[in-house]
Amino acid sequence: YNGVHWHCWRSYSKFLKFREQFPNNNGSHKFPGKSSVYDILSGRETTLEFIEKRRKRLDAIMRETIGEKKEFEAAVLAGKDPKTGRSPAGLFLGQPKDLDLSQANVAPPRDYLVQTGTKAMRELLAHLSKIQSDPVQEPWKLLSEAKKNNIKCYTFEDGDLLHICVRGETDSNAPDLLEFLIDAEIRGEWDELHESQTTLDEMYFDKHPEEASLLDDEGYEIVAGSVQHSTVNSPAPMIVAKRDSVTVALVAKRKSDGALLLCLTSIEDKRAPPEGANKYIRAKVLCAGTLIEPIPGRPGHCRLFTASLIDPAAYVPHSLIKMIAPTRALEIANFGKMAKDRAAKKPPRLGNLLHHKQL
């Protein structure tokens, strides 16, 4: 940027290591001491006013460090580390020819992740409401149905894209069922197309009430989230290539009855492999996820509503999707038992965040 190499660190120890590596050919570079930097790095507020003050302070330190002749601008990353609660921040120094530093794999701002995920949740709820009604509403059309677990599969033809929705019932409570669905370690046991999933980041909202309440008007509280890179096998390797995706996933809880909503949507994240790596085609998840709601009068039983609105980024025959979708929908019939088995063997990942408290 204007001849200055941008480099970010998140702790003072990493800053010290960077300072040791920084070329000091003419002895003119003087770095600020710990006290003048640590107060900036350890700030806990994320208001726009505080961030602007922090940016100006960083800018002043940089001017003291490398002088007025260099053109630069201090930058601050908004958002907090989910584990420490601290706001990521850093100074950016150095010249490309002087420093052999690769482009930093900086996490996207938390605000971008939350806002993108929340927008997708609203879109997902709008689509799911159409298959919850009886009869189902346009543009969704019935593709197949099975008496077992009242499973129905729907399609929505959106130009060149074909989207899928499924509804059904299971004999499991909502928290155990969601824990089962988000457990990537066992997904391959029931999803033959699943290949891998790498978690790039996690988010929690117990200390972020303003973010947790972004779906208040829909009656939901956002409780957790993650960023993940996923790869899937091809259902027909001769004609369809493998896909990968980079998504933010948010989990929300309905305040009235404890129903749980999981939603995924595509994002940009430099920490993920670049597009086209290992010959995967990067699919765009417009919005996808599952709503799990308790069935009144039937304790331990839930209804599932799932939707997959995805742009595969290259042609996939609609006939292939319509052939595979009904078979995959039937997996719902096994979810109850598998969720109970998982709950008996593994601790919950999200703990008490998913459990409903009567209002």
N, C-alpha and C positions, 0 to 999 in steps of 0.2 A: 504494500500500500504506500504509494508515493516514495518508493525506495526503502521503506522500512519493513523488515521482516517481523511479522506479528507472531508472538509466542505467548502462550498462556500457562500459568501454573496455579495450583489451588492451595498450596501450603507454603509456609516460609522455608521449610527444609528444601523443597524443590526450587524455590527462588535462590537459595544459597548455592545449590548445585549449578544452577544456570549462571549465576554470577561468576563462579569459578571458571566456567567454560567461555565466558564472554571475552573477546579479544580486547586487550587494553594496551594497544601499541604505543600510544603517546601519553599514557598516564592521565588523560583528562576525564575519564569516566569515573564518577563517584556515585556509588549506589546508596540509597537511603538505608538507614538502620532499621532494626526490627520494629522498634516502637512506632515509627512513622508509617510502616506498611501494615503491621499486624492489625491495627485498629480498623483499617479498610477491609482487610481480608476476613475479619471475624464479625463483621456487621450482621445483624439478624433481621433488619428491616428490609422490605422490598417495595416500599411505596415509590412512586415515580419521583417524588421530591427528594427522597433519600438517595435514590440511584443517581439522580442528576448531581447532587452534592458530592457523591463518591466519585463520579466521573471527573468532575472539576478538580478534586483533590489528586486523583491519579494523574491528570494532565499536568498539574503543577509539579508533581514529583518527577515526571518524565522530562519536563523542561529543565529542572535542576540537574537531572542526570545526564542528558545528552545535548543540552544546549539549545539555543533559539534557532540555530541554522537548520536543524533537521525539521522537516515537515512531518507532523504526526498528530494523532488524536488518541487520547486515552479512551478505552472502551471497557464497559462493565457488562458481565452476563447477569441478567436477572434470574431469579429463581433460587431455590434452596436445595442443598444436598439432602435427600430423604433420610440419611442416617445421622448426620451431624446437625442438621437444621441450619447450617451456615450457608451464606450466599456465596456462590462461586464468583471470584473476581480475580483479575490479574493485570499486570503491566505487560506491554508488548514492546520489545526492544530488539535492535540488531539489524545488520545489513545482510542480504542474501549471500553475497560473495564472501562475507566474513564468517557466517555461521552455517553449518551443515545440519539444518534442522528440517525434518519433514513437516508437511502441513499438519497442523494440530487436528486431532480428531475430537473436536469440541462438541459437547452435547448440545442439542437444540435448547433454547430457553424454555423453562418450565411453562411459562405463559402460553407459548406457541403450542406445546403438547396438550395442555389442558383445554385451550379454546378449540383446537382442532378436534380433539376427542369429544368434547361436549356438543359441538355442531353435528358430528356424526351420530351421536346418541339421539339427538332430536329427529334426524332423518330416519334412523332405525325405528324409533317408536312410531313415527308416522306410517311407515310401511307395515309394521307388525299390527297396528290397529286395524288395518284393512283385512288381514286374515283372521283376526279375532272376532270380527263381526259375522253374522249369519243372515243372509248369504255373504260370501267373501266379496270384497269390493274391487272394482277396477283399479289398476290394470292387471291384477293378479287373476290367474285362471287355474282351475283344478287340473292337475296332471295325473295324479294317481291317489288311491286311498286304500287303507288296509284296516280291517276290523280290529286287529290286535293293537292295543294301546291307542285306538282311535287316531291312527297316523294318516295325515293327509299331506300331499306334496303339491306345491303351486309353482307356476312359472310366470315371468313377466318379460315379454320381448320388448327391449328398448333399443330399436334400431338394429345395429349389428350385435348387440349384447343380449344375453339371455340370463336372467337372474332367477334365483331359487328361494322359495320359502317353504318351511315345513312346520307342522304342528303335531303334537302328540302328547301322551301322558306317561308318567313313570311312577313307580312306587318308591320314592326317595324324598327326603326333605330337601328344601332349596339349598341350604349351605353345603351339604355333602355333595349334592349334584354339581354345584358350581366348582367346588374344589376338584372334583373329578374331571370336569371339562377343561380346566386351566392347567392340569398336571401334564406337562409335556413329556415327563419320563415314562408315562404309561399310555400316551396317546397312540403310539404305534400298535398297541395291542388290539385296538378296535377300529382305528382309522388306517386303512391300507395305503392311502395316498400320503400320509404323513411321513416325512423324511427326517427333518431336524428343526429345532427351535432354539435360538440363543437369546437370552435375556440381556439387553444392553443397559437397561436402567429400570428402577422401580420408583413408584411414587406413593405417598400416603397423604391423607387429607385431614387427619385428626388435629393437626396444628395449623390448618389452612381453612378456617370456616368460610371465608369469602369464596374460595374455590369449591368447597364441598356443597355450597348452596346454589351453584349455578343452574341446577335443574329443579330448584324449588317449585317453579311454576308448573312443572310436570309431576310434582309430588315425590321426587327422588332426591336422595343424598348421595353424592359421590364419595366413595370410601377408599379406593385404591386404584392403582394403575401401573402399567409397565410399558417399556419399549422393547420390541422384539424383532429379530430377523428370522424368518421361517422359510423353509424349502419344502416343496411337495413333489412327489413322484408324478409321472404322467400316467393317466389311465389308458393311454394308447400310444406307447413310445414310438411307433412307426410313423405316426402322423401329428403328434402333439409333443412339444418339448417340455421339459421340467420347468416349473415356475418357482420364483422366490418372491418375497415381499418384505417390506419394512413397515411396521405398524405401531401405532400407539393403541393400547388397550385400556379402557376404563371400566371399572365396576361400580355400579350404583345400587342402592337399596331403596325400595319403595317404602315410604314412611307408614302407609296405612296398613299393610299386611305383611311386610318383609319380603315381598317379591324381589328377585335379583336380576339385574340387567348387566350383561357383558357386551361391550361394543368395541370393534376394531376398525381402524381406518388408516390408510397409508400416509406416511410422513416422509420428509427428507431428513436423513441422519448420517453424518459423515463417518460415524463409528461402524456402520454396516459395510459389508463388501460392496464394491462398486457395481453398477449395473452391468450385466453381461458376464460377471465373474463365473468361472466354471460352467459356462454355456447355459446358465439359467436365464430365462426371460423374466424380467421384473414386472409382475402383475400389479395393478393398482386396485386396492381395496377401497371402493367408494364408501361403503358401510356394511358391516357384517357383524353378526353376534346372536345372542340368545337371551330371551326373557323367560325366567323361571318363576312361575307364580303358584302359590299353594292353592289346592282345590278346596273350597269351603265344604265343611262337613266330612272331609276325608283326610284326617291327619296322616302325615307321612307320604302324601301323594301330591304330585305337582303336574302342571301343564307346561309344556315347552313350546316356545315359538322361536324359530330360528330363521334368519335371513342371510343370504349371501349375494350382495350386489357388487360384482367384481368385473373390472375390465382386464381381461387376460393379456392385453397388449399385443396379441397376435391371434389370428383366426383359430377358433375352436369350433368344430361343427356343432350346431344346435342339436342335431340328431344324437350325437355322442352324449351331450349333457343330459338330454331327456331320457336316454337309456340308462345312465348311471344314477341319476338323482333319486328315483324311487327306491333302488336297492340301498343306497346310503341312508335314506330316510328311515328305513326299517331298523337301523341300528338303535334307534330310540328305545325299542322294546327291551334292549339289554342294558340300558343305562342305569336303571334302578339297582340291579344286582351289582353291577360293576362299581357304582358309587358307594354302596354299602361295604363292599370288599375293600375298597381303597380306604374308607374311613376307619375300618377295623385295623388296618396295617400301618397307616401313615398319619402323622399329625397334620392338622389343618395348616395351610399356608397363610391364610388370612385371619385365622383365629376368630375372636369374638366380633370382628368387624362385620361379619355377615349375619349374625344372629339378630332376630327381630325382638324389639322391646315393645310390649303392648302400650299404646298411647293412652 
